[in-house]
Amino acid sequence: MITDVVESPKERLADIVRQARPDAQVRPCSPLEAERMRTGVDRLAQALANQEKVYGVTQGFGPLVAYAAAASDTDQGSGLIAHLGSGQGQPLSPEVCRLVMWIRLNSMRLGHSAVSPEFWDRVAELWNRGFTPVIPRDGTVSASGDLQPLAHAALALAGEGEAWSRDASGDWRVRPSADVLAALGAEAVTWRARQALSFVNGTSVSLAVTLLNHREVLRLARAVAALTARAVTLLGASPQAYHPGVGHVRGQTGQMVGARWIREGLPAGHRRDPARPLQEPYSLRCAPQVIGAVVDQLSVLEDILVREAVGCTDNPVYYEGEFLHAGNFHAMPVGLASDQIGLCLQQIAFLAERQLALLCLPETNGGRPPMLTPMPGSGSGLAGVQLSATSFVSRIRQLVYPASLTALPSNGLNQDHVPMALNGANAVSDAVEQAWLVVGSLAVAVTQFAALAGHTGDDDGVWAELARVSPPLAADRPLASEVRAARDVLARLATELIESEEESADAGYGA
């Protein structure tokens, strides 16, 4: 019996993104999975014997569905991936390409794609041995799946495209896929119609990028929480805004998490300096509300994205004895999730930029010199860093404009409603890089403030590392490299904090 209620997936997003690692291994199909896959294959053979019409197998693709398919099953399959080989642009990272393949294999193993377990085993073995196709980032509307990027992955498996090759030092480079297959002692894949269609008719590319973006925004939120705590400590700002009771009376889980993250970074017994105002500007006082709202959104979006990763995105789908012609390749769940992740990202970057401005302004930094220069007038301190951070936030806002609002109909009257999910995910990925530069800028500001306030002598851990990365300003100097180095320090800290919490709690986003 089919119901409208679906259980939440047991997997976590953090576990899924680990499948992007070079040494990750996809588990073999279980006997039950192999049986389900073979049942679909047998039913497809019966449909063909009965001269039933099956999209992409007996019929053409897209708006050409009214026309008969090629007489040769392999001609039909190879023609599909050939005509879709129109992607352009820079290749997606090896990490993304690895995750794309894992998601695609997971979709096909569920038994709804009429793909044989033998074929699945062959592709899975290549993936387990490290074969990683090169996938270009541009050129799909993500409607009938991420057709073009996945077609390029299929072409690589067929020995006609390019693949990533990892050398002994762990560095990746692009090589002809035929050479990579030969080095593995593996034969190229021959694509039959149903196999080819099941591979390209999925949301796996936009999904892979969005999953990794989700993880990055969580890391950014954690990094800004740590920097907020450092700023509160150095300024002597009131800790009341982070008291557990504030979140308790409102009842928002994310807010309670954000406040806890900040409290964990405050020294024991921290109290407000009487020289500080009772209520700080919003960039400090409302940090739990901003960070918490992002955490709550990420929590909701995680469930949507994990469902997509563990479900079947294909068309048609085999279900209980029949082939259902529908639209499970449409990436709107991913597209809207990606758009929301982009908006969350902007809020975190904006918060960090405002805290940077607060530290640079004597009216809010406790009377320290403007732009945190020890020699106002002859020196300009962090003026350039703040200007660049402002530019980064502006660029982020341009990049995270919702891609779902930029849709254009395509493919005749067939793809008349499209999500543009990969376009959006790529833009958010670019915005992530800009956001980390804002975080690095704030980290440099916090470090320079600590030096001016004489707080560096007793620092240890990450703050001592930042002091080495960005020593006190004795004279103006180019700070671009210090911003990048500080960014890397905070990115590592955020990863360590998140992974430690996940390992100890092993359960989502607790308060």
C-alpha positions, -999 to +999 in steps of 0.1 A: +000+000+000+013+034-009+009+062+016+020+099+017+041+093+048+078+085+042+102+078+070+131+101+075+163+086+060+188+070+084+218+085+067+233+118+076+246+144+052+280+142+068+282+105+061+272+110+025+297+137+017+324+114+030+318+093-001+336+120-021+369+110-006+394+093-029+395+061-008+358+058-003+343+025-014+307+017-025+294-014-008+284-043-031+247-049-039+230-071-014+212-102-027+179-084-022+190-054-041+204-076-069+170-094-070+151-062-073+174-050-101+170-082-120+132-081-116+131-047-134+154-060-161+131-090-166+100-068-168+117-046-194+125-076-215+088-087-212+076-052-222+098-052-253+086-087-262+050-075-259+059-044-280+050-020-252+062+015-256+090+024-232+105+059-232+141+060-245+142+023-253+115+019-280+110+056-284+132+086-289+143+111-262+126+143-250+104+159-277+113+131-300+094+105-280+068+102-307+095+087-330+108+052-329+142+045-313+172+032-331+170-004-342+203-011-322+200-008-284+236+003-282+232+028-310+203+043-290+224+045-258+256+058-274+235+084-293+220+097-261+253+104-244+268+117-276+243+144-283+243+155-247+281+159-247+276+197-250+287+208-215+313+235-212+334+254-186+358+244-160+356+208-146+340+203-113+364+193-086+374+156-082+356+156-049+323+166-066+329+141-094+334+113-070+303+121-051+283+123-083+292+088-092+283+075-057+249+091-059+242+078-094+252+042-083+230+045-053+200+055-074+205+026-098+209+000-071+174+006-057+159-016-085+137+011-101+159+017-132+158-017-148+196-019-148+212-053-144+233-060-112+261-071-135+263-037-152+260-020-118+289-041-105+311-031-134+306+006-129+309+003-091+341-016-095+356+012-116+345+037-090+360+017-062+393+015-081+394+053-083+381+060-118+367+095-116+352+111-147+359+148-155+326+166-155+322+202-169+302+225-146+281+244-172+254+236-197+224+219-180+190+232-170+187+203-144+152+194-156+155+159-172+183+155-147+217+171-150+218+156-185+249+173-200+273+168-170+262+132-165+266+126-202+302+137-200+307+113-171+292+085-192+315+095-221+344+092-198+333+057-188+330+048-225+367+059-230+357+089-251+360+117-225+384+128-198+391+115-163+408+126-132+441+108-124+456+109-090+494+106-087+514+091-058+515+125-040+477+128-041+476+155-067+448+153-094+453+160-131+431+156-162+439+128-186+421+112-215+398+087-200+410+059-224+444+063-209+431+061-173+410+030-181+441+014-198+462+021-167+436+004-146+435-026-170+398-019-175+376-020-206+354+010-216+317+008-208+293+002-237+261+020-231+228+004-239+197+026-241+181+019-206+215+019-189+225+052-205+191+068-197+192+057-161+227+072-157+220+106-172+184+110-160+193+121-125+199+151-102+233+138-090+255+167-102+235+196-088+229+175-057+266+167-052+276+203-054+247+214-031+256+187-005+291+200-003+279+237-002+256+227+027+286+214+045+306+245+038+279+269+051+277+249+083+315+252+086+313+290+079+286+294+106+308+275+131+338+297+122+319+329+127+305+317+160+341+311+172+352+346+160+321+361+176+332+346+209+367+360+205+354+394+197+331+394+227+360+383+249+384+410+237+359+438+238+346+428+272+311+427+257+282+413+278+277+376+276+240+378+285+230+376+248+244+341+248+227+329+280+208+296+276+177+313+289+174+336+260+170+307+236+149+287+260+121+314+261+120+316+223+123+279+217+143+280+184+167+251+184+192+267+160+194+298+182+202+277+212+230+259+192+245+292+180+245+306+215+261+275+229+288+276+202+296+312+213+295+304+250+320+276+244+344+301+231+341+325+261+366+323+290+352+309+323+336+337+343+335+362+315+317+394+326+308+426+308+333+454+311+315+484+327+328+506+299+309+486+273+272+493+266+245+472+282+233+462+248+258+457+219+251+463+182+231+436+166+262+420+149+273+409+183+240+408+203+219+390+177+247+366+165+229+336+180+197+346+162+214+349+128+237+319+131+208+299+147+184+307+118+210+294+094+215+263+115+178+256+115+175+261+077+205+237+072+188+211+094+156+212+074+174+212+041+196+183+052+165+160+053+155+171+018+189+166+003+196+133+020+162+119+007+174+130-027+207+112-023+193+079-011+163+079-035+159+071-072+160+100-096+152+085-131+125+083-157+107+060-163+108+042-130+100+006-125+076+001-096+055-030-087+055-045-121+050-015-143+071+013-158+058+047-147+066+076-170+069+106-149+094+133-138+117+120-110+147+136-128+134+172-122+158+189-098+135+214-082+140+199-047+177+204-051+173+238-068+152+254-041+174+239-014+205+253-031+188+288-034+181+287+003+216+276+012+229+306-008+207+330+012+220+315+044+255+319+032+249+356+026+237+361+061+268+345+076+291+365+054+271+397+061+273+391+099+311+386+097+316+418+076+295+438+102+316+425+130+348+435+111+333+470+107+325+471+144+361+463+153+375+490+129+353+518+143+364+537+175+328+543+184+322+506+188+357+491+194+362+506+228+381+537+216+409+517+198+424+535+167+403+536+136+410+507+112+430+491+140+462+509+129+487+518+157+496+550+137+464+567+124+472+591+096+506+578+086+491+543+086+458+529+074+458+495+091+429+474+080+412+499+057+420+479+026+409+447+042+376+461+052+370+475+016+378+441+001+354+424+026+327+448+015+334+438-021+332+401-012+298+405+004+285+424-026+298+397-049+281+370-027+248+388-031+252+388-068+260+351-069+232+339-046+204+355-065+179+325-066+187+305-098+151+291-097+140+327-107+161+326-139+144+296-156+138+296-193+117+269-211+137+247-234+136+215-255+105+224-275+074+221-255+089+193-234+111+210-208+088+240-203+095+243-165+131+239-154+149+245-121+184+256-131+197+237-101+233+232-111+236+268-123+225+279-088+247+253-070+278+264-089+271+301-081+267+292-044+300+273-046+317+304-059+301+324-032+315+300-006+350+310-016+342+347-012+326+340+022+357+323+035+376+354+025+353+375+046+359+351+075+396+354+070+393+392+070+374+391+103+400+368+118+428+392+108+408+421+124+403+401+156+440+393+157+451+429+152+426+440+178+441+416+203+476+429+196+464+465+201+447+456+234+477+436+247+458+403+248+483+382+228+507+371+256+485+346+273+468+332+241+472+297+230+458+273+204+441+288+174+445+324+186+482+320+190+484+305+156+465+335+142+490+358+160+518+341+141+499+343+108+492+380+112+517+397+135+511+431+150+511+460+125+543+481+130+537+496+095+513+491+067+519+460+047+499+440+021+475+418+040+460+396+013+482+366+021+474+370+058+437+370+051+440+337+032+462+322+059+437+332+086+409+318+065+427+284+064+432+284+102+395+291+108+384+266+082+404+239+099+391+250+134+355+248+122+360+213+107+375+201+139+347+216+161+320+202+139+335+167+135+342+165+173+306+174+180+292+149+155+314+122+169+304+128+205+267+135+200+262+114+168+229+131+163+221+162+141+220+196+157+214+193+194+210+223+217 
